Every structure is written in structure tokens, then in C-alpha cells.
Amino acid sequence: MARATVCLTVDFDAVSPWLHAGEFGDSPVQRSRGRFGAEVGAPRPGDLFDRLDVPATWFVPGHTIDSFPEPCERVVDAGHEIGHHGWSHTPPGEYESREAERADVARGIESIESLTGSPPAGYRSPSWDFSPYTVSILREFGFEYSSSGMAREFEPYELTDEHAPVDEPYEVGEPVGITEVPVSWQRDDYPALAFSGNRAFADEAAVFDHWRRQFDWMYEQYEGTRSGEGGVYVLTLHPQVSGRSPRPSMLRELIEHMAAKPGVEFATVGEVV
Ligand SMILES: [Zn+2]
């Protein structure tokens, strides 16, 4: 039984976030950041995972699969899990209707099936948000898990049909049959290490040290509640962010630090579920 489980997750967005209008989106220069992620960034953590022999879960928009098939095939050939991350990387709340959101999810499944031969078990929302329809769409397509929510820190939980009108008390609701393996903005490279708007990125060494201290806290203090197993530590990386030097070396040091502790297992999110 693992004392602690580590899920290395990669949101392989490539160009897809830069197709959308917004503060910085929809421009050739922004898309060049995504090209870097696909053409240069992704092989770096990919090679690192191979060398250290650790599995990862890559949440890949269909747009990335259809635009950059080669790096996606390398991920599959290396034996990693492929999860759903939208087709067009549209934040679910921005769709005009359930049908539009559903069509994008369906198209993303088709792209993954063309890459791996089977539908994905897991879904990670682009932007880590759900529309009012997302849960029912995930149920309709038979997803086993989501990795987009934050109701727990180091512990999977069940998605529910919550009741949340603005003028009534909140009700958690009943489980809907989908496991949530929670993410954290604290363990995502993007807010800390990607330039966005007028916000500069944080000190790299401090960020990696923060991730290490969170892992140590979980390892030493968190007992978990599922079958007496320890916590599940989900780290989220973007190739266009963590693929830039010298971050791959810092990531290697972090993974080696975690792997050196007794009872630590590395698993895909699907395996945890
Ligand atoms: Zn993304």
C-alpha cells in the first residue's frame, strides 16, 4: 500500500489556448508560445519521465492531437495515459449552449480515439471550470473521472449533483458516479511561471521549493481517508511553461526527491481512480 501517490499531469495545450480572443489570445506571437510547447517543450518532460521511468497523464485537446500528431504519438508510445481536455480548449462556461459544449467534447473523444484506439477515461476542463452542463455531458459519455475540481487537497472524492441557487442554502447533493481527482492552483506551473497580462512570473526556485514542501507536508502529515492510503499529489505542468530551461532540470530534482522516499508510488490518474 502506497504511503503517498504522485500523479504527474501534463496539460498539452500547444496552440489551442491561443485561438481564443482574450487578453493575449488569438495572435501569431501567442501561438508561437504554443508551438514551442508542441515542438520543443513537450519532449523535455517526456524524455525525463522515460529516463526516470515514471508514468504520467497527458490531458490533450483534440486540437493538439490533430495539429501536432507526432509528439502526441510519442506520448502514447511511451505508455502514458491520455485524458480529455476539450477539442478546442474552450472554457466550458463560454459555450452558448449544452449542444455546443457537447459537440466539442464529442470531437475531442474522436481525436483521442484516433490517437490511442480507445476513448479516454478522464476529463480535465480547459480553465478548470465547469458549465452548468459539464457534469451531465461527462455522464452521458461515460467518463470515469474528472481532474478539475478542488473540494479536497490530496484525496479523490465523488462529483455530485449539487444544488446552488443564489438565494438558497447550498446542498452538496448525491454522487453521480464520477470520481474527482483534485487539482490545485498551487501545484500548477501556469499561474506561477507563465507571463500573463501584466503579471510577471514568480521566482522559479521558490516555486519548485514550494511544490517540494507541499509534497513533504502530504507525505509526513496527511493520512488520507481512502482505505488508509496516503495522499494523492497531483502536479500540473504545461510543456510551453515547464519545458523552458532550466525548469526540466528542476523538475527532475523534484521527482527524484519524491521518488527517494519510502512508499512513494507514481501513477496515472486513471490508475488512482
Ligand atoms: Zn489547458
Residues whose N, C-alpha, C, O or C-beta is under 5 A from the ligand:
A	BS01	ZN	D11 D13 P126
